[in-house]
Amino acid sequence: MLLMDTMRDRLAPVVTRLLQEDPRVAVVLAEIGKDGFAEALRRYPDRVINVGIREQLLVGAAAGMALTGLRPVVHTFASFLVERPFEQVKLDFGHQGAGAVLVSAAASYDWPAGGYTHMAPGDVALLDTLDGWTVHVPGHPDEAETLLRHAVAAGDDTVYVRLSVQSNAQARQVDGERFLTVREGRGGVVVAVGPLLDAVLEATEGLDATVLYATTVRPFDGEALRRATRTGGTDVVLVEPYLAGTSTAAASDALAHVPHRVLGLGVGRAELRRYGTVEQHTAAHGLDAASLRQRISGFFQQGAAGA
């Protein structure tokens, strides 16, 4: 579902309030999103910096500010925030032990007209190659507010907040740590990440399945998954709004003590070369409710047949 009030619409108002509340908070931009911070740029010129279209400098400048004791919030599109300056993310934050809050927009394919340069389905998988990152994937603008505040307050940790124009119809009470149990069943467990919850709930309507809702995917809440499989069965489907299979290893690690099956659904690796719409990309990747129902029920039926 797409909302007029998006997660990204909340970014500048929330972070501007944080600038007022906490003198450690700083903002680093690379041109994109600067209009929302126009007043903050005027009021806090020493803590709100626009480096222009220089994404490597964006990350390097933020890390330098972090090393002085500031808590930088760094924002641009996901492909420019994680993929293009990845070496700086790895070295300037990870190697130096500096912390920041990286807040992305455009998600996997939120702006199809921008083409493949503005798509980043592999962002979370790429950050998985680094140690110690917290990753939040809100599914509603209200959740984005909560998780942004949680991220900024997280000491000097490295945090990634993945914003999207796609959204569930209603917000849930998220805490920046645990998965939520939305539905209970005995025929399998489905983990729905961020804005894909509504599609998963529609897809699993009438199925005897437990549905967990994940808005903080790193650290992965293995305890919640283990608890769900004790009554819901050890066939697990992960439905993620980024690269398919990103969290299958984390789920398997959580269930290493029991025989289990894991299916990872998400954005495929094949590039879709027609611009289309967000909804068309969702359907093409099999993440619409009808496709999800077919894939999830087929996986659970296969497991039951082999039991």
ABEGO torsion letter per residue (X at the ends): XBBABBAAAAAAAAAAAAAAABAABBBBBBGBGAAAAAAAAAABAAABBBAEBBAAAAAAAAAAAAAAGBBBBBBBBAAAAAAAAAAAAAAAAAAAGBBBBBBBBGEAAABAAAEAAABBAAAAAAAAABBGBBBBBBABAAAAAAAAAAAAABEABBBBBBBBABBBABBBBBAGABBBBABBBAAEBBBBBEAAAAAAAAAABGBBBBBBBBABAOBBBAAAAAAAAAAAEABBBBBBABBBGAAAAAAAAAAAABBBBBBBBEBBABBBABAEBAAAAAAAAGABAAAAAAAAAAAAAAAAAAX
